[in-house]
Amino acid sequence: MNSEHEKLDLDLMQLEPILRVVDEILASLQRETSWNEGARDLSDYWAGVGFVACQRYLVAVTARAGVKRKQALDAGPKLHGGSTMVSIINAAANAWKHESEWREELQRALNDGKEEPQNRRRDQALDALDGALGEYEWEYKLANALYALCGEIAFSPLKSRLTGWRDTLFADQPA
């Protein structure tokens, strides 16, 4: 990647303040003396917000690099479970955005006496998250996916990993 792309990463400049706010909220929730179900639910919610902001960055960089979505999601090191960091971010964002829809779709099918409807995107997102979570609790899958990626429930460690991924995408492009 040339330094011009790095200097002009306006998408990263837009992402950083969002992730700072999300990290402040997550830290506040973790400091609560009663790290109860409500605080964990809110942490999962805010982790979802952070993942969607990161997903927007992934989409913007992918478009700027001129690569296909699959190529971009397959770029970078693989984590435990065989998924890349960016594919886990993408899966977590999709899970947060569509979870209610998927749950309602399943409930309608069950109420109508039908089998679970096929949904490739849902299955891909949940499979990627499942592989990333490993031993972590599924109920709080987004906060736990963040912990699996960063070793803490915070997005700040992702910045250098996202820029490394970005640099890899641009380095693979012809000059």
ABEGO torsion letter per residue (X at the ends): XBAAAAAABAAAAAAAAAAAAAAAAAAAAAABABBBAAAAAAAAAAAAAAAAAAAAAAAAAAAAAGBBAAAAAABEBBBBGGBBAAAAAAAAAAAAAAAAAAAAAAAAAAAAGBBBBBBAAAAAAAAAAAAAAEABBAABAAAAAAAAAAGBBBAAAAAAAAAAAAAAAAAABBX
